[in-house]
Each structure stands twice: as structure tokens, then as C-alpha cells.
Amino acid sequence: MADPVSALAGSAVGVVGGGQLAMLLAAAARRLEVPLHIQTPSAQDPAAALATSVVLANLDDISATRELARRSGAITFENEWLDLPALAPLGFEGVVFLPSLEALSPLVCKRRQRQLLQGLGLPTPRWCELPTDGVLPADFAYPLMAKLASGGYDGKGTVVLGGPGELASLQARVPQGDWILEEMVPFELELSQLACRDRDGNLQCYPLVETHQHQQVCDWVLAPAHVPQAVQAYARNIAASLITAINYVGVLTIEFFYGPGGLQVNEIAPRTHNSGHLTIEASHTSQFEQQVRIVSGLPMGSVALRVPGALMVNLLGFESSANDYPSQREALAALPDASVHWYGKQGSNAGRKLGHITLLLSGASPQERALEAEQLLARVRSIWPLPGA
Amino acid sequence: MADPVSALAGSAVGVVGGGQLAMLLAAAARRLEVPLHIQTPSAQDPAAALATSVVLANLDDISATRELARRSGAITFENEWLDLPALAPLGFEGVVFLPSLEALSPLVCKRRQRQLLQGLGLPTPRWCELPTDGVLPADFAYPLMAKLASGGYDGKGTVVLGGPGELASLQARVPQGDWILEEMVPFELELSQLACRDRDGNLQCYPLVETHQHQQVCDWVLAPAHVPQAVQAYARNIAASLITAINYVGVLTIEFFYGPGGLQVNEIAPRTHNSGHLTIEASHTSQFEQQVRIVSGLPMGSVALRVPGALMVNLLGFESSANDYPSQREALAALPDASVHWYGKQGSNAGRKLGHITLLLSGASPQERALEAEQLLARVRSIWPLPGA
């Protein structure tokens, strides 16, 4: 067997997953002329048409992942809902995972994320186990956030508990659920830091961005974040410490609460992320191109913005429908410096991420860009309503 | 789940294996008052009586290893014939292996050992794949050593090939065997370097020893080796480079050829080793105590010799017999500064390692100790014959 690392340079990428993140990875791979193969259950999934080839199988089908590996130099994942024990034998059969299963191991579970952050002395909300007897530890008080340790996303798997009655009700409803409890962190703003590290240990951090949620789903993102330089430096340092400590290779995202308590890590996503979609148009190297470059063994590109700023707005489903909204997409694309990405999902329902639009900002100051973004967001809203609005 | 490393300190050790190495580990653990549990198929195996508890199962029974892990803070292995893909899921279930499966991965196969050594620029005999068409690569010539990539030991799984006829005959005899071919390295002496590294990365190297074989099985060992200081330093540097590069935790042994071409790595054993048995009496900390200390999270002890030198002679079976040789063992134990270790195996046959004897040497110079060793070896031989002699 050849040395698994040096054999990778420029080689094909395998992606377990076929959703919009895989689709945007596949688009980046096409531009780089890097073959990219996916494993996904349906040929109608967003990434299928753009991938070089598709292994049609459920995401947890290990023999399909073995076949994906046969076609690829290294394998990466679209999401972190992974059965690492089931994948582990492939690692010893010579399959290269980037990031490695060892690096993913502390990130695929919210409890282990908290333990990792605590172990590294990085700022993280206080947490405890869900008490089986209903009695909170002495230094915890309601309200608390209950989080499913594995498998939650976009607000799914998180429940605010106002008091012991709601705790009892949660336990009655999901007696087998593996939950942790976190203190509610007061914050003014949510921030997101994208970082990337290649197989030689080189590390880069994208500019920090603001993320704005609607009903616990990412609604819009503004780059760069309008926060003091020291906060930006702190976010970069947290990302650099974490990604290096676990020897992570690839793109990784850290979501922060920012408020009176300073920065606190909310969640870590071991992958490209919705908050980085605007890098496609706004950065010299998009998060997707960067991930493909790293996994296929090409040198990383620059993560600097090539414009003063950018606004990304998610196109969230606002109704149950089979409509694919051609006229709205046309109108959105006609906005100034706008790029519409449509994921081609089969059907819409409220809150589903159907696509996104990125709008470049030209204002020289944060204040000018904030105003620009506000006006552009209003124009997007006039074409594409918020769900439930 | 608690941090797997800090939770280990002083904790119970699990050993997959029940032979003499496991027995000597169990004896060391008793002296340290560290619980040590083993997995072995028979309650009559050498280590069973000394272990704190025994999981009676074949060594490749993964659910038995899971049970062993339940009783132990960390698991170590008596030998390197491991099915790493089968063990890998346990790693992601939270089982701690020391050394890790990742560190073992390049060592459990002779081909990967050669690739690892080449990749690190360490001296290793030239090798090639067994040619399927019978035609050697241009720069290889007979005689060559054929080695089974996995599972060989004590000369089993190695065949000297004098010419193409013997290659054809090997291929006809074991058509499915996974063999590599190595050039024959001319040497004057075989040397062995024991090294150990703890979970914090601290590294120590035992004094280099000479190993002398009889019919490809270790016959006797002399410590320290009588070779120039520069050779001792080179052997230590090779061990330090290798053990650090693969982030190996535990005791590891490197066997060398030493001759006109300088040092060449013959084999790497990821474990305690026959060439280190004399450390029980001759060193401040034996290889077995050191391994137990590392795996149970205790600080390592000194690897220095506490006497000028030592001779270890294997008590190899010289006949097929159910005799356990009480009078010979009595006579051996009566030799000056002698310690006899008897493994209590069920029955003897020619070449089987039934026990060993260590004799301390007091000579101040290498020449004096060589003479002492020669005389003591003759006295051992007068009591315990060589097989086939």
C-alpha cells in the first residue's frame, strides 16, 4: 500500500451525503476539475447531478462507503450524524477519512464537544447531565436548555425548560433520549468562525461573520461581523486552539454567543456550514473549494474577502408546495450583485432550506454596510417572505 | 464519559493474551498492586493463575475484549497478531488501547513496518513484493528472505530462497500467502533495543542488548551489548524517532542486524520482548513493570541497569514430554546470582519456550563480562541442553 498521505495529491474526493452542502462541494470540485463521488440514497438528491458518480445507498451503509472509498483518494462527510464505531474498521482497511474519525470523535456528540472545550480551557456554557431524579445540581437553575447529545440540528433536538414540570414532561416524552442540560447564555449577537487546516497542519481562519436566526434556523448572515478587533482575534484563537488540539483536517465551523459574558462557544460543526455560503462569491476561495482542495491534497487558497462585505439570506420554505418558484428566483437574481443558489429539493415545506442568495456589499465602513444590508434584506423579503411571517 | 486519559491513573490493566509475556506482566502488576485482567482461551494458560481475573475466550473474540475493557482502565496486547478492523469499533465505544490501534497499525504487518521505516528514513533492508510471474525486480538477486507479512514469529513465516525454483515452490505451497521478499543482510551480531514512552510523551530507552539465536529462536541475551557508543546512540535515536513518529505509548522493541552495513532494523515488536526478560533482575524497572506502569497511568521508573551486566538464557524444550523438569530447575536456580522463571506450559516440545534463567554479571569491563557470560552459559548448558544438540 502506498503512503496514504502523499498518494492523495489532486486525487478524487468521496462525500458521504447528497444534500446542498454536497451539491456545493460538487460544484467547487467541477471548477477545480477534481473528480467528486457521493453516497446518497436518491438520484434526485441535490448533489447527484453535479457529482462525477453516485453510490446510491443510505448514508449509514458501510459497504457503500467502502465502494465510495474505492473510487476516491479520501472520504469526507456532509454532516456529523455518524456511526463512528461502524466506520472505524474502514480506517484500518486503508480508507482515508478527512477529517479523521479520531478528530470527529469529540465533535459528533454535544456532551463530548462540551468536555473537549472544557479540557482545552475554551469558553463554553456550563452544562450538566439530565437528572434522572428530576433534581438539578445545586448550582443550576431554570430556565435551562436541553439538548439532544447527538443528531439535533436547526433547533431540532433542543428544548427550553422553564421549570421542573417541563423537565418531567421531556423525560416522559423521550425516556430513552440522551440529553444534556445547558445554562442559557445571554447574548446580543451570534457569530460564526470558519477555520480550515490542511494535512500539513497549515491553518487559516475566514473573517468572523454574524448569523441571524429565525425560529432557530439560520435566516441571514453578514460578513464581516461588526465586533471589536479583539473579539475577532479571540474567535480565531479559539478556532486555532481547537482545530490543532484534535489534529482536525478540513473546514470546521464554530458558532458563538457574543454578549455580556464575552464569547461562548455554542456549537462546533465539523464541516462546511450555512454561515459560510457567502464565501462562494465574497472570498478568494470558498469554503467548498477549500474543503475539496484539502481533501484532494491540493494547496489551500486564500480565505480573505475580495469585496468589502456580503449578505447571505437563506431561502426558507414558507409553505408546503411542489412549486419551485421560478419567478421569485428570477426576481431575486435581478437584485444588484446578487447570486441565487437553488438546491433543487423535491418539494417545499415551512422552514426547509430551499436555496440561498448572496448579495455583495460595497460600503467602506461597518455602518455603511449595515445600512446596505438592511435595505437589501428588505428587498429580498419583498420577493421571498419569511416562513410564518 | 470522563476524559479517557486522566481517568486512567493507577487503574486496572487488561491484557489480551495469556502466555508467558502476560504472565510476567501479571507478576509485575501484583508487585505494584495494580489489578490486571487477561483474556485467554484456557484457565491453564501461563498468566491465568497470576491475573486478577480471566475472561475465558479466544484472543480474537471482540465481545470478550469488550468485557475485558469493562474491567480495565486500558487494554494492552501480548502479541501483534491483531485484527485491527475488528477491534476498531471498540476504540470509538470509548475503550482505551495502549498502544493505540493507530500506533499498532503500521507495526502488525511486515510490509507496513518496512514502509514506515522507509518513510522515516530509518535503515531497513531493501525489500520487494513476491513477484507473481516469478521474475525478480532488476535490482534484486538471490538468495532472498521471504517473510509472511503477518503472523510469523521465531522463524515461523520466514523462508530463505536460494533461487527461482525455491520461489516457485513457495508459491505452489502457499498460493494465498501474503509474502514480501527481503535482501539478506550480512551481519556480525544481532542487537535489540527496548524503548518505552508514556501517555505524556516521555520516552526512555533501555541499554542496548545482544541477542543470540539458535535455529531462528532467541537462545541467549547479553546486556549491555558490547558495541561502540556511537552504535548505542544510533539505536536509541532510531527507537526515539520511530516511537515518537507513530505516537506509540508503551514498551516497544526493535531488533537490529549489526555488521558491515552498520545497523539495519530487522523487526519491530510492539510489546515487551524476550530480549528484555533480563530487565526483571538487572534493571531498576523491568520491561513488564514499565508496561504496567504506562498502561495503568503510573509514572515510569528508571530503565538503568542496577548491575554491571546480565545474561539471559531461554529454557527451550529439547524433547516432546510432559516433564516439568523439577531437578533441572533446582540445579539452575542454584547457579550464582541466578533467577529461574518457569512458565508452567502444558507440555514441552523441541524449541518451545518453557522458561528462562537470568544470571547477573559483575565484571567491570565488557571483556570480563563476556568471559563470565561464556562460563555461565556453559554451566547452564550442562544442566539444560540446547534442542537438537
Boltz contact constraints between the chains, C-beta under 6 A:
constraints:
  - contact:
      token1: [A, 3]
      token2: [B, 119]
      max_distance: 6.0
  - contact:
      token1: [A, 84]
      token2: [B, 92]
      max_distance: 6.0
  - contact:
      token1: [A, 85]
      token2: [B, 89]
      max_distance: 6.0
  - contact:
      token1: [A, 85]
      token2: [B, 92]
      max_distance: 6.0
  - contact:
      token1: [A, 85]
      token2: [B, 93]
      max_distance: 6.0
  - contact:
      token1: [A, 88]
      token2: [B, 88]
      max_distance: 6.0
  - contact:
      token1: [A, 88]
      token2: [B, 89]
      max_distance: 6.0
  - contact:
      token1: [A, 88]
      token2: [B, 92]
      max_distance: 6.0
  - contact:
      token1: [A, 89]
      token2: [B, 85]
      max_distance: 6.0
  - contact:
      token1: [A, 89]
      token2: [B, 88]
      max_distance: 6.0
  - contact:
      token1: [A, 92]
      token2: [B, 84]
      max_distance: 6.0
  - contact:
      token1: [A, 92]
      token2: [B, 85]
      max_distance: 6.0
  - contact:
      token1: [A, 92]
      token2: [B, 88]
      max_distance: 6.0
  - contact:
      token1: [A, 93]
      token2: [B, 85]
      max_distance: 6.0
